Every structure is written in C-alpha cells, then in structure tokens.
Amino acid sequence: MVTIHVNATSEPPGLPTGAWDLTSFLENAKSTIQLWGGLALMAFGAIGLVWGGVLLIRKLMANPQASAQHQSWTTIALLVLVGGGLATGGWSLVSAIGSGGQKTIEDLGGGTVIVQRLDELPG
C-alpha cells in the first residue's frame, strides 16, 4: 500500500532575499565597473598589440630612406609590450600596478616631515 502525505500548510520555496541598501548597490556597481573596465582594457590591449605588429611589419618592409617611417622602434616595442600585457592581464594588471603605487605612497607618507620657518629658529 502506498501512502501519500500531503502538507496542508505548504509554503512556497524560499526566494533569495534581495538587499536594497546603498552598500550592496555600491559593491555591485564596483564589481560591474571592474568587469566592464577590465574587458575594455583587454580590448584596447588587443588593438594595441595588433597595431604594434602592423607597424613592426611596415617598418621592417619599408625602405630605410623612405619618409613613411614615422614610428620609432621604441614606440613599436612599447605598443607590443603594453598591448600584450593589457590583452592578457586586463584589470588585474592595472590593479597590481596601482597597488604597488599605493604602497610607495604609503611608505613615503609614513615619514614625518618637520617644517620650521627661518624666523622661528633660535639665534
């Protein structure tokens, strides 16, 4: 014999609670901006990498006496290096560089600077 139990006070399944406060909004906005910004940085990095490759090939194939070579080797190398770094790193690369700068600023700000005017010196 099969017994079926029916709960007379069945409740709908619990829905996730949505937090509608300012902190949740700002945290979600931060993560969304980081995602979109990282994707934009990766796209710009890919564009820079491709453009650096195009300039490299043009410079290698051009006549050395031609005036069409406007880009220096340094510019081409920087386009390839920075473009490749941004294309693969995106937001994490920029964030790591920024955190290094923050540590430097905090280290510089940790020292005490005493300023004294000349007319306040004794003697």
Long-range contacts (C-beta under 8 A, 24 or more apart in sequence): 34-91, 35-91, 37-91, 38-90, 38-91, 38-92, 39-90, 41-86, 41-90, 41-91, 41-93, 41-94, 42-86, 42-87, 42-88, 42-90, 44-83, 44-86, 45-82, 45-83, 45-84, 45-85, 45-86, 45-87, 45-88, 45-89, 45-90, 46-83, 46-87, 47-83, 48-79, 48-80, 48-82, 48-83, 48-86, 48-87, 49-79, 49-80, 49-83, 49-84, 49-87, 50-83, 51-79, 51-83, 52-76, 52-77, 52-78, 52-79, 52-80, 52-83, 53-80, 55-79, 56-80
